[in-house]
Each structure stands twice: as C-alpha cells, then as structure tokens.
Amino acid sequence: TTTTTTTTTTTTTTTTTTTIPVCFKKATRWEPINMAGQDRTVEPETEQCMQRCASVQGCAHFSWWPDGGCHLQDGSAAISSGSDATSGPPT
C-alpha cells in the first residue's frame, strides 16, 4: 500500500489604498477663522488639516496656511478670497 500526501499552500495579499479627495480651494479662507471650541493648530500639510476637520464634530470647512496654521470652521462660516490660505471641506 502506498500513501501519497499533497500539500497546497495559498497566499493572499490584500492592498488598501486611501485616496484623499482633491477639492481644495487655493487663495481662500473661511470666516470667522475659528469655530467655537477650536483654536489654531500647526499641521504639516493641507491634508492633515483636512483630517483634523473630519475628526471634529460640526466642522464644515478648514483653512490652512503655508506656515502650518490650521483653522476649523462650522457651517455658519462664509468663504473669503484673496488669502494665501488653502481651504476645503472635511472629506
């Protein structure tokens, strides 16, 4: 009697890609500059400021300056142009 054993190995690779929407508005900011309970923070890039906005309840817009200044605004803010800031929605 001969017994043959066959072993099969299957490898599965999963890749997750996160895409940050590109809906930024250059040369715009939102006023008033800070929503209630939120002050300026320093974020290295526009995307991190956007992510901060997404994590704060009631945040509808962010404004980010080249010096890293990140300000969050709620839905009552009004857009203003002619700034060196970049702004956008939380997602």
Backbone torsions as a table, in degrees:
resi	resn	phi	psi	omega
1	THR	NA	132.4	178.8
2	THR	-117.4	131.7	177.6
3	THR	-112.2	129.6	178.4
4	THR	-115.3	129.2	178.4
5	THR	-112.6	129.3	178.0
6	THR	-116.7	130.1	178.3
7	THR	-114.7	130.0	177.9
8	THR	-117.6	130.4	178.0
9	THR	-114.8	129.8	178.7
10	THR	-117.4	131.2	178.2
11	THR	-115.5	130.8	177.9
12	THR	-117.5	130.8	177.7
13	THR	-114.5	128.8	178.5
14	THR	-113.5	130.6	178.4
15	THR	-117.1	130.4	177.7
16	THR	-112.0	128.9	178.8
17	THR	-117.1	128.4	177.1
18	THR	-104.2	125.4	179.3
19	THR	-110.3	125.4	176.6
20	ILE	-93.3	124.9	-177.9
21	PRO	-62.1	142.4	179.4
22	VAL	-102.7	81.7	179.9
23	CYS	-127.6	35.4	-179.7
24	PHE	-79.9	148.8	176.5
25	LYS	-115.3	114.5	178.1
26	LYS	-74.7	152.7	176.4
27	ALA	59.5	33.7	176.7
28	THR	-137.5	153.4	174.0
29	ARG	-143.5	169.3	178.6
30	TRP	-115.8	143.3	-179.6
31	GLU	-128.8	141.2	2.4
32	PRO	-64.5	156.6	-169.9
33	ILE	-66.0	-33.9	-179.4
34	ASN	-125.9	135.6	172.3
35	MET	-77.0	161.9	-178.3
36	ALA	-55.6	132.3	176.6
37	GLY	82.5	1.2	-178.4
38	GLN	-125.5	129.1	176.5
39	ASP	-112.1	175.7	178.3
40	ARG	-63.0	136.0	168.9
41	THR	-123.1	169.8	176.3
42	VAL	-110.1	121.0	179.1
43	GLU	-122.2	137.5	-173.8
44	PRO	-66.4	-29.1	-177.3
45	GLU	-142.4	163.3	178.4
46	THR	-55.6	-41.0	-176.7
47	GLU	-60.9	-36.8	179.5
48	GLN	-70.0	-34.3	176.0
49	CYS	-65.8	-42.3	177.0
50	MET	-61.0	-43.2	179.5
51	GLN	-64.2	-37.0	176.1
52	ARG	-61.3	-45.2	178.6
53	CYS	-59.1	-43.6	-178.9
54	ALA	-62.7	-24.8	-177.4
55	SER	-90.6	-5.9	-177.5
56	VAL	-106.9	122.4	-179.9
57	GLN	-61.1	131.6	177.9
58	GLY	89.5	-6.5	179.3
59	CYS	-73.3	126.8	-179.7
60	ALA	-112.1	-21.8	-176.7
61	HIS	-150.8	156.5	170.8
62	PHE	-129.9	155.2	172.6
63	SER	-129.9	127.4	-177.6
64	TRP	-124.9	133.2	-179.7
65	TRP	-105.9	155.0	-179.7
66	PRO	-58.5	-20.9	176.9
67	ASP	-81.8	4.7	178.7
68	GLY	95.5	-5.8	-179.3
69	GLY	-62.4	125.6	-179.5
70	CYS	-122.5	122.4	179.3
71	HIS	-123.8	143.2	-178.9
72	LEU	-113.4	142.5	-179.8
73	GLN	-129.6	150.7	177.6
74	ASP	-94.4	-173.6	-175.5
75	GLY	-66.5	-12.8	179.8
76	SER	-87.2	-5.0	-178.1
77	ALA	-72.3	153.8	178.6
78	ALA	-115.1	141.7	-179.1
79	ILE	-75.3	145.5	179.9
80	SER	-136.9	136.3	-178.2
81	SER	-104.3	174.8	176.6
82	GLY	83.5	31.2	-179.6
83	SER	-120.0	162.5	173.4
84	ASP	-89.4	10.8	178.5
85	ALA	-82.6	160.6	171.3
86	THR	-118.2	135.1	-177.6
87	SER	-131.0	170.2	178.9
88	GLY	177.5	-179.0	178.5
89	PRO	-84.8	171.1	-177.8
90	PRO	-70.4	-19.5	179.2
91	THR	-140.1	NA	NA
